[in-house]
């Protein structure tokens, strides 16, 4: 009889044992390598390693190098020399200044406040400050400052237009249409084309003065000027010596009434000293001394004739 379980051959048992004897390598990293990999995945560590640490090393190296005064002075002088070489290149140099749109007096004032020694580098020019200084001149309304090619500093000026003369205790001031003083005159004869105003505070009522001048334009040949009285109202002075006394309120309307009265009765061509319109309901005429004396003589003659 044969046994139920066959005997294993010696050759079949030795092969698995040899395979078991061969140990496979463990794919997992060591504990130190694993921790290093986890550390490299930390954002703060990567930032420190890539940015902060190189920055600290660079600053430390520069600090050590610049700690020597001679090296520090050499670096500063080198940078200054490099900057000077760039700033003084021919394409950056300004050699001339051109002023357009300004009168001779205004141009002289601009050159005086600019105080630029040519040639000068564009890096040394403060165009905004220069423009503000130019606009600050009384005669200048606006200005633009720029550097053109070929080294020319161009200044385009818009001057204020003279509109009125204002007589004060200090002299005769030239005003623009807004009442800003833009100049002075030694004599009224120098600008006979400009109307004259006088009185304290007259420069603050320039718009109102323009309205009165438009109304009185039919008598512009006789007009001497406008006088501001007590900072409240106006007097219109006509040649040879006649005044139209206007009220505080609505002086333009009152002057229009005076012109209408003159056109109807030729009253301003008579021998009167003043036409008082301060009371709208009761205009008053003040005669000159000669006319008053003749009127009295005529009145006395009438009285004697009546006797």
Protein Blocks (a to p, Z undefined) as FASTA:
>chain_A
ZZfbdcddfklmmmmmmmmmpccddfbdcfklmmmmmmmmpmklmmmmmmmmmmmmmmmm
mmmmmmpmklmmmmmmmmmmmmmmmmmpmklpcfbdcdehiafklmmmmmmmnopacddd
fklpcfklmmmmmmmpmklmbdcddddehhiacddddddddfbdcddfkbccdddfkopa
fbdcfbfklmmmbccdedehklmmmmmmmmmmmmmmmmmmmpnbdcdehhlaccddddfb
bcddddfbokllmmmmmmmmmmmnommmpccfbdcfkbmklccddddfklmmmmmmmmmm
mmmmmZZ
